[in-house]
C-alpha cells in the first residue's frame, strides 16, 4: 500500500492555482492563515506528537502550553463561531446547496459523498480544507466534518477554527502515543506545528534556525515542493561493487580477444620480415619492379602452403 502524504503544501503557491477561491477565504478570514504554511520539519512534528498531553508540549529545550487562545493568536483567527469537532452530531440539510443536485439521496453513499457530486467551486474548496485543515492525504470523498467546515463559507455557518484545530492535534497526539510504531502514517499537521513553534519562539525572542541548531535537529528546512529522501550509503557501496564487478567481467571477456588479435598481428609481422629478409633492397626502379614481383610470388606460395596445411588438418580430424 502506498504511503499517504499528509504534509501541507506551501500556502501562497498553492493558492495561485485557485484564484477564484481567494475571495471566499478572505471573507471568512482564513486566507492569511493558509498563506502561513511555508515548510515543515518532520522531527519537530514527531517530538510534538510524542510529548503533547493535550495541554503542554515539550520539544527540545522549549516547553509551552497549547490552548485554544494560543492557537488563535498564532494563526491570527478569532475564537468566533460554533465550537464543533468530529465527535459532535451534525443535523440539517441546508448544506445540500453545495451539491450539483441538492435533491439527491445522499444516504446511498456509505463511504462518504464522492467529490464529483459537489459543485466545482465547492469541490475545490473541499480540497483546500483537506490539504490544510484536516490533512487526510486522500481526497476522493466528503465526510460529515468536511460538510461542517464547508458550511463556514455559507451564511450563519461560522465554525471556531482554533477550537477545531486544537482538538484535531489532541487526537493526532493520542493516536501517535498509542501506536508509536506507526508514527509515520498517523502523524499530520506538520505545517501547523511549525507555525505554533515559530510563534512561541518569537514570543520569547528566539528564532527557528537557532532552535534547530541548539537542539541538534537536522534538515533545517523541509519544503513540500522538494521531498528530501535520505540516500543509503550501503546501497551506494553495493552499486559501486556491482559496477566494478561488471567492469572486471567485461575486461576478462575482452582480454582473450585482444590477445588473439595481438598474436595474429605478431605472426603477420614476422612473415613480412621473413619475406623482406630473403629479398634485398632495390637499387633502381627496374630492380624495384622485379623485387616487388618476387615478394608477391613468395606471398602467394605461403598462402598456398597455408591452405594445403588447413585441408590436411581438416581431413585428419574427419578420420575416425
N, C-alpha and C positions, 0 to 999 in steps of 0.2 A: 504493500500500500504506500502511495506517495506521501511524503511528509508534508503536512499542511503548513503553509507560510502564514503566520499570524502577526506579522510586523506591519506597522503603519507606514504608508508611503510618505514622501515629502509633500506636505500640505500645499505649499504655494504652486509647485509644479503640477501636482495632481489636479488642482482646481482649474488650471489652464485648459484642460480638456472639457470642462463643464462650465463655460461662462454663463449659460442661461440659468444656472442654479445659484450664482453668487448673490443675486438679489434676495432670494428666499432665505439663504443663510444669514445675510446681513440683517434682514428684517427680524429674524429670530435671535440675532446677536451671537451666532455661532461661527461666523466667518473668521474672525481674528483667532478664535480658538483652534480652528482647523489649520490655520497658517502657522501655528506654533510648532507643528510637527516638522522637524528638520533632520533628525537622526535618532539613533538609539544605541544602547550598549547592553548586549545580552547578559554579560556577567553582573552588571548592576541590577538588571531585572531579576536574575536568579537570587541575588542577595536580598533584594526587596521581598520577593515571594517567600523565601525561607524564613525571614525574620518578622514579617508583618503579622501582628497579633490582632489586627482589627482596630487598634488604637495608635500604637507606636511602631516604628520601623528603625532598624539599625543596619547601616551599610558602611563597612569600613570603620572610620573613626568618627562618623557622624550619627546622631540619633535625633529623631524628631517625630512629632505627632502628626498623623494623617487623619484629618477630620473633614467634615463637610465644608466648614468655613475655610479651612486651609486650601482645599481643592478649588473652591470658588475664587479665592484670591489668586491662586496660581494660574488658572485658566481664564481669569477675568470674566467670569459669568456670575450673575446674581443668583441667589438661592430662592428663586421665584418659581411658582408652578406646583403641580402635584408631586408629592414625594412618593414616587412609584418605582417599584422594582419587579423583577420577574416572578417573584412568589406571590404577588398580589393579583387578584382576579381583575378581569377587564370585561366590561359589558358595553353594549350599544352597537349600533350599525351605521352610525354617521361616518365612520371611516371608509365605508364602501365606495365613497366618491373617488377614491384613488384607483379603483378598478376600471378596466376598459368597459366591462359590463357590470354595473352596480347591482343588478338584479340576479346575478349568477348565484348558484347554490355552492357556497364555499365549504360546506360540510363534506363534500365529495373528496376533498383533498385531505389525506391522512398524514402526509409527511410535510405539510405546510403548503402554502399557496405558491405556485410557480411564478417566478418573476415576470414571465411572459404575459401573465394575466393583468399586470399593472399598466397604467398609462406610462408612456415613455418618460415623462418628466419625473414621475413618482418612482419609476424603476431606477433611474439614475440617482435620485436622492437616496433610495434604499442602499445602493451600492456604496455611497459615501458613508452612510451610517455603519454599514458592515465593515468598512475599511478602518474608520477612525474611532467609532464608539464601542461597537460590540466585538470586533476583531475575531470573527469566526474562522476566517480562512476559506470558507466555502460560500458561494454566492448565488446558488440556484433557486432558493426558496425564501419565502417571507413567513415569519412566525409571529406569535401574538405580541412579543416585546418589540418587534420591528414595527408593527402596526401602531403601538402606543408612541414610539419615538417619531414616527411619521406624522402622527396627529399634532405634534408640536408645531407643525407648519400650517395647520388648519386653525380656524377661529376657535377660541376657548379651549385649546388643547395643550397649553403650555405644560412642560414637564420640568421638574427640578433636576437638571443635568448633573450638578455636583453630587447630589444625593445618589443618583443612579450610578455614577462612576465609582463612588466610594464603596457601594455595595458590590459592584462588579469586581473591584480589586480585592475585597474581602473574600469573595467566593473563589477567585483565582488563587489567592494565597492559601486558603484552606485546602483546596484540591492538590496544590503542589506539596504541601506538608504531609498530606495523606499518602500521596503517590510520588515520592521524591525520585523514584527510578524512571518515571515517565515525564520528567520536568520539561523536556524539550517540546513535547506535543501539547501539554496543558498550560503552558506559560504564554501570556499575551500582555497587552498594554505596555509594550516596550517603550514606545514614544512618550506615552503619558507618564511613565515612571521617570524618564529623563527630564520631562518638564517640571515635575514635582521636586526632584532632587536639585535641579538648577535653581529653582525658586528659593528653596531653603538655603542653598549655598550663597546666593545673592543677598539674602536677608541677614547673613552673619558675616558678610564681607569676604567671602571665599569665591573661588572660580572653579568651573568644571574641570579644566585642564590640570590645575594644581591638585584637585581632589583625586583625580585618576593617578597622577604620578606619585602622590604621597601614599596612596594605598596599593600601589603596585598592580593596578588594573592595566591589562594590555589592550591593544587595538583601541586607542583613544577615541576614534570616531568611526562608527559603522553607519553607512548610508544605505537606505533601501534601494538606491539606484545600482549599487555595486555590492554583491554578496561576497564577503571575504571567506573563501574556503581555505582551510589550513592544509597545506600540502604535506604529504607523508614523506619523511626523509628515507624511511625504509623502502618505500615504493620506488623512489628515485634511484636508490642504490641497486635495487633489483633490475630496474630498466637498464642501468648502465652495465651491469654484469651481463645481462642478456644481449645487449648490443655488442659488447666486447666478444662474447662467445660466438655470436653470429659472424662477426668480423673475422675471428680466427678460423671458423669453419670455412668461410669463403676463401680465405688465404690458403688454407690447406688444400681445398679443392682446386685452386688455381695454380698452385706450385707445380704439380706434375705436368700440366700443360706447358708451363713456362720452361721447365727442364727439357721436355721433349722437343720444343721448338728450338731451344738453345743448342741441343745436341745435333739436330738436323742441320742447323746453320754451321756448326763446327765442322761437320762432315763435308758439307759443300765447300767450305773454305779450304779444307785440307786437299780435296780433289782439285780445286782450282790451282792451288800451289804446286801440286804434283805435275799438272799439265804445263804450267809456266816454267817449272824447273827443267822438264825434258826439252822444251823448245827455247832457244836463245833469243835475246832481244834483236829486233831488225835494225839494219844499218842503212837501209834505203827504202823508198816507197814500194819498189818491186818486191824486195825481201819481206816487207811488211805484209803484202798480199799473200805471199807464199806461206809465211808463218801463220797467218790467220786461217788459211785453208787447212794447214796441218792441225791447228788447235780444234777446228770444227770436226775434222776427221777423227781425232782422238776422242772427242766428247761423244760422237756417235758410237764409236766402238765400246766405250764404257757403258752407254745406255743399253746396247745390245746384250752385253755381258750381264748387266743387272736384270734384264728381262728374262734371259735364259736361267739365271740363278733363281729367280722368283718362280718360274714354271716348274723347275726341278723340285723346288721345296714344296710346292703345292701337290705335285704328283706323289711325293713321299708321304705326305700327310694323308692322302686318299687311300694308300695301300693299307690293308689290314695288318 
